[in-house]
Amino acid sequence: MQPIVTSFFDEATFTFSYVVQDPQSNSCAIIDPVLNFDYASGKTDTHSAESILAFIKSQQCTVEWILETHVHADHLSAAPFLHGETGGRIGIGAKVVQVQRTFSQAFNLHDVMQCEGEQFGKLFAEDEEIAIGNLKGYAMHTPGHTPACMTYVFGDAAFVGDTVFMPDYGTARCDFPGGDAAQLYQSIKKIFTLPDQTRLFLCHDYKAPGRNEYANQSSVQLQRENNIHIGGGIAEADFVKMRVERDSALNIPKLMVPAVQVNICAGHMPQAEANGQVYLKIPIDLF
């Protein structure tokens, strides 16, 4: 079965979000929604999520799921806002607890945060079935970028998060806490076992040199043959060497500090303090 896939692009964070519709019913899922955030002022707004919401209302869809491919470090999640508007259940991979434990320690959140994934509505195990109306899919554990990364497969469509980018841009970084280049190699090879014409929907695009337009869709065959980092039979050792050297020269994402604090809690902001104000932490000389 071919799901109906509609993409939404947040250019400020180079992030693609998706609505996945069951072609036989009015059920749908939202994948990787963005909460707009201005770091300089600390202001949030929901215009990116509201564009998704407007589309869903125009299609008279019922949101079954709001799925996160991983704990994002480059944008804040709009999952709680969309859950409140639609009732869709928030889901992520079960190994998110590893990410929670790592970053709750980094931000000294032990007194205010439980690290068993209870902030999310559902934690998916490897190969666990996900239903969107009559459309049946499953969760595939694809770690490497983070320990908890998931790929969601529905019919001929797979939502791969931060594993691969467009073939001319390559693959995701692996230098965040818990990241592992060898794991990412194996995860991408696992994705490559899907049928050749499986549509791969990517979480980000940064327009490779010489390309003028943003792009978000590829295929297993195109990635396997043409991805500049891992295509054409590149060996694991060569991939790991490239990835480690490349990652060592990268800056951390602009929104990593606020995004990780919020996203390990399924997109929920911290509790307001005694004065009624919500605050995020900035660790000094940590990352």
C-alpha positions as CSV (number, residue, x, y, z in Angstrom):
1,M,0.0,0.0,0.0
2,Q,1.3,3.5,-0.9
3,P,0.6,6.0,1.8
4,I,-0.1,9.6,0.8
5,V,2.8,11.8,2.0
6,T,2.8,15.6,2.3
7,S,5.9,17.4,3.4
8,F,6.3,20.7,5.3
9,F,9.6,22.6,5.3
10,D,10.9,24.8,8.1
11,E,13.8,26.7,6.4
12,A,15.1,28.2,9.6
13,T,16.1,24.8,10.8
14,F,16.3,23.0,7.4
15,T,13.8,20.5,8.7
16,F,11.1,18.5,6.8
17,S,8.0,17.4,8.7
18,Y,5.5,15.0,7.2
19,V,1.8,14.1,7.3
20,V,1.3,10.4,6.3
21,Q,-2.2,9.5,5.3
22,D,-3.9,6.2,5.0
23,P,-5.3,6.2,1.4
24,Q,-8.3,4.0,2.6
25,S,-9.5,6.2,5.5
26,N,-9.2,9.6,7.0
27,S,-6.4,8.5,9.5
28,C,-3.0,10.1,9.4
29,A,0.3,10.5,11.4
30,I,2.5,13.5,11.8
31,I,6.3,13.0,11.8
32,D,8.9,15.3,13.2
33,P,7.0,18.6,13.7
34,V,8.8,21.8,14.5
35,L,8.2,24.4,17.2
36,N,9.5,27.7,16.0
37,F,12.0,29.2,18.5
38,D,14.1,32.4,18.5
39,Y,17.1,31.8,20.6
40,A,18.0,35.5,21.0
41,S,14.7,36.4,22.6
42,G,13.6,33.1,23.9
43,K,10.3,33.4,22.1
44,T,8.4,30.5,20.7
45,D,5.6,30.3,18.2
46,T,3.7,27.6,16.3
47,H,3.4,28.9,12.8
48,S,5.1,25.8,11.3
49,A,2.9,23.4,13.3
50,E,-0.2,25.5,12.4
51,S,0.5,25.0,8.7
52,I,0.4,21.2,9.4
53,L,-2.8,21.6,11.4
54,A,-4.5,23.6,8.7
55,F,-3.7,20.9,6.1
56,I,-5.0,18.2,8.4
57,K,-8.2,20.1,8.9
58,S,-8.6,20.8,5.2
59,Q,-8.3,17.0,4.6
60,Q,-10.6,16.2,7.5
61,C,-8.0,13.8,8.9
62,T,-7.9,12.2,12.2
63,V,-4.4,12.2,13.7
64,E,-3.5,8.8,15.2
65,W,0.2,9.4,15.8
66,I,2.7,12.2,16.3
67,L,6.0,10.3,15.7
68,E,9.6,11.5,16.5
69,T,12.4,9.8,14.6
70,H,14.8,10.8,17.4
71,V,15.6,13.4,20.0
72,H,16.4,16.3,17.7
73,A,19.3,18.7,18.4
74,D,18.5,21.2,15.7
75,H,14.9,22.2,16.5
76,L,12.4,22.1,19.3
77,S,9.5,19.7,18.8
78,A,5.9,20.9,18.4
79,A,4.5,17.5,19.4
80,P,2.8,18.7,22.6
81,F,1.1,21.5,20.8
82,L,-0.2,19.2,18.1
83,H,-1.2,16.6,20.6
84,G,-3.3,19.2,22.4
85,E,-4.9,20.2,19.1
86,T,-5.5,16.7,17.6
87,G,-5.2,14.1,20.4
88,G,-2.6,12.2,18.4
89,R,-0.4,10.0,20.5
90,I,3.3,10.9,20.7
91,G,5.7,8.1,19.9
92,I,9.5,7.6,19.8
93,G,11.9,4.7,20.0
94,A,12.2,2.9,23.3
95,K,15.9,3.6,23.6
96,V,15.1,7.2,24.2
97,V,15.7,6.5,27.8
98,Q,19.4,6.3,27.1
99,V,19.3,9.7,25.6
100,Q,17.3,11.0,28.6
101,R,19.8,9.7,31.1
102,T,22.7,11.2,29.3
103,F,21.3,14.6,28.9
104,S,19.5,14.8,32.2
105,Q,23.0,14.4,33.8
106,A,24.4,17.0,31.4
107,F,21.8,19.5,32.4
108,N,21.5,18.4,36.1
109,L,17.9,17.5,35.8
110,H,17.8,14.5,38.1
111,D,15.6,16.2,40.7
112,V,12.9,17.2,38.2
113,M,12.9,14.5,35.6
114,Q,12.2,10.8,35.4
115,C,14.2,9.0,32.7
116,E,12.0,6.1,31.8
117,G,10.3,7.7,28.7
118,E,7.0,8.3,30.4
119,Q,6.9,11.8,28.9
120,F,6.1,10.2,25.6
121,G,2.8,8.4,24.9
122,K,4.4,5.3,23.3
123,L,7.9,3.8,23.2
124,F,8.4,1.6,20.1
125,A,10.4,-1.5,20.2
126,E,12.3,-2.9,17.2
127,D,9.9,-4.2,14.5
128,E,6.8,-3.1,16.5
129,E,3.7,-2.6,14.3
130,I,2.2,0.9,13.9
131,A,-1.2,1.3,12.5
132,I,-2.6,4.5,10.8
133,G,-6.1,3.5,10.1
134,N,-5.9,0.5,7.7
135,L,-2.3,1.4,6.9
136,K,0.1,-1.0,8.7
137,G,3.7,0.0,9.3
138,Y,6.5,-0.8,11.7
139,A,9.4,0.8,13.7
140,M,13.0,0.0,12.7
141,H,15.8,0.8,15.1
142,T,18.5,2.7,13.2
143,P,21.0,4.1,15.7
144,G,24.3,5.9,15.1
145,H,23.4,9.5,14.9
146,T,21.8,9.0,18.4
147,P,21.3,5.7,20.3
148,A,17.5,6.0,19.9
149,C,17.0,6.9,16.2
150,M,14.1,5.1,14.5
151,T,13.0,4.7,10.9
152,Y,9.3,4.4,10.4
153,V,8.2,2.2,7.4
154,F,4.7,2.4,6.0
155,G,4.2,0.6,2.7
156,D,6.6,1.9,0.1
157,A,7.6,4.9,2.3
158,A,10.3,5.1,5.0
159,F,11.0,8.1,7.2
160,V,14.6,7.9,8.0
161,G,15.2,10.9,10.3
162,D,18.9,11.8,10.5
163,T,20.5,8.8,9.0
164,V,21.1,9.8,5.4
165,F,20.6,13.1,3.6
166,M,20.2,13.5,-0.2
167,P,22.8,11.4,-2.0
168,D,24.8,14.5,-3.0
169,Y,25.0,15.6,0.7
170,G,25.8,12.3,2.4
171,T,25.1,11.1,5.9
172,A,24.4,12.4,9.4
173,R,27.0,13.3,12.1
174,C,27.8,10.8,14.9
175,D,29.6,12.9,17.4
176,F,26.7,13.6,19.8
177,P,26.8,11.8,23.2
178,G,26.0,8.1,22.4
179,G,26.6,8.5,18.7
180,D,28.6,5.9,16.8
181,A,29.7,6.0,13.2
182,A,30.0,2.2,12.9
183,Q,26.4,1.9,14.2
184,L,25.3,4.4,11.7
185,Y,26.9,2.5,8.9
186,Q,25.1,-0.7,9.9
187,S,21.8,1.2,10.3
188,I,22.1,2.6,6.8
189,K,22.9,-0.8,5.4
190,K,19.8,-2.1,7.2
191,I,17.7,0.6,5.5
192,F,19.3,-0.5,2.2
193,T,17.7,-3.9,2.6
194,L,14.3,-2.4,1.9
195,P,13.0,-2.8,-1.7
196,D,14.9,-0.7,-4.2
197,Q,12.0,1.7,-5.0
198,T,11.1,2.4,-1.3
199,R,10.7,6.1,-1.0
200,L,13.1,7.5,1.6
201,F,11.8,10.7,3.3
202,L,14.6,12.7,4.9
203,C,14.4,15.0,8.0
204,H,16.8,17.6,6.7
205,D,18.4,19.1,3.5
206,Y,21.1,21.7,3.3
207,K,21.4,22.0,-0.5
208,A,24.7,20.4,-1.6
209,P,27.1,22.6,-3.5
210,G,25.8,23.2,-7.1
211,R,22.1,22.3,-6.2
212,N,19.7,25.2,-6.1
213,E,16.6,23.6,-4.6
214,Y,15.9,21.9,-1.3
215,A,15.0,18.2,-1.6
216,N,13.6,15.7,0.8
217,Q,12.9,12.5,-1.1
218,S,15.2,9.8,-2.5
219,S,15.0,6.0,-2.8
220,V,16.9,3.0,-1.5
221,Q,18.4,2.3,-4.9
222,L,19.6,5.9,-5.4
223,Q,21.1,6.1,-1.9
224,R,22.7,2.7,-2.2
225,E,24.3,3.5,-5.5
226,N,25.0,7.3,-5.3
227,N,25.3,8.5,-1.7
228,I,28.6,10.3,-1.5
229,H,29.5,8.9,1.9
230,I,28.2,5.4,1.9
231,G,27.0,4.5,-1.6
232,G,28.7,2.2,-4.2
233,G,30.0,-0.3,-1.7
234,I,32.1,1.9,0.6
235,A,33.7,-0.2,3.4
236,E,32.7,0.3,7.0
237,A,36.2,1.2,8.0
238,D,36.5,3.9,5.4
239,F,33.1,5.3,6.3
240,V,34.0,5.5,10.0
241,K,37.3,7.2,9.2
242,M,35.5,9.8,7.0
243,R,32.7,10.4,9.6
244,V,35.1,10.8,12.6
245,E,37.3,13.2,10.7
246,R,34.4,15.2,9.3
247,D,32.5,15.4,12.6
248,S,35.6,16.7,14.4
249,A,35.4,19.9,12.4
250,L,31.7,20.5,12.8
251,N,30.2,23.1,15.2
252,I,27.3,22.0,17.4
253,P,23.9,22.8,16.0
254,K,22.7,26.4,16.8
255,L,19.7,25.2,18.8
256,M,21.2,22.1,20.4
257,V,21.2,23.4,24.0
258,P,17.5,24.4,24.2
259,A,16.4,21.7,21.8
260,V,17.8,18.7,23.7
261,Q,16.5,20.0,27.0
262,V,13.0,20.2,25.6
263,N,13.0,17.2,23.3
264,I,14.1,14.7,25.9
265,C,10.8,15.6,27.5
266,A,8.8,14.9,24.4
267,G,8.7,18.6,23.5
268,H,7.4,19.8,26.9
269,M,8.9,22.9,28.4
270,P,10.2,22.8,32.0
271,Q,7.8,23.6,34.8
272,A,7.5,27.3,35.5
273,E,9.4,28.5,38.6
274,A,8.0,30.4,41.6
275,N,7.7,33.6,39.6
276,G,5.6,31.9,36.9
277,Q,8.5,32.1,34.3
278,V,9.8,29.1,32.4
279,Y,13.6,28.8,32.1
280,L,16.1,26.7,30.2
281,K,19.7,26.1,31.2
282,I,22.9,26.9,29.4
283,P,25.8,24.7,30.6
284,I,29.1,26.6,30.4
285,D,32.1,24.9,28.7
286,L,30.3,21.5,28.5
287,F,29.7,20.9,24.8
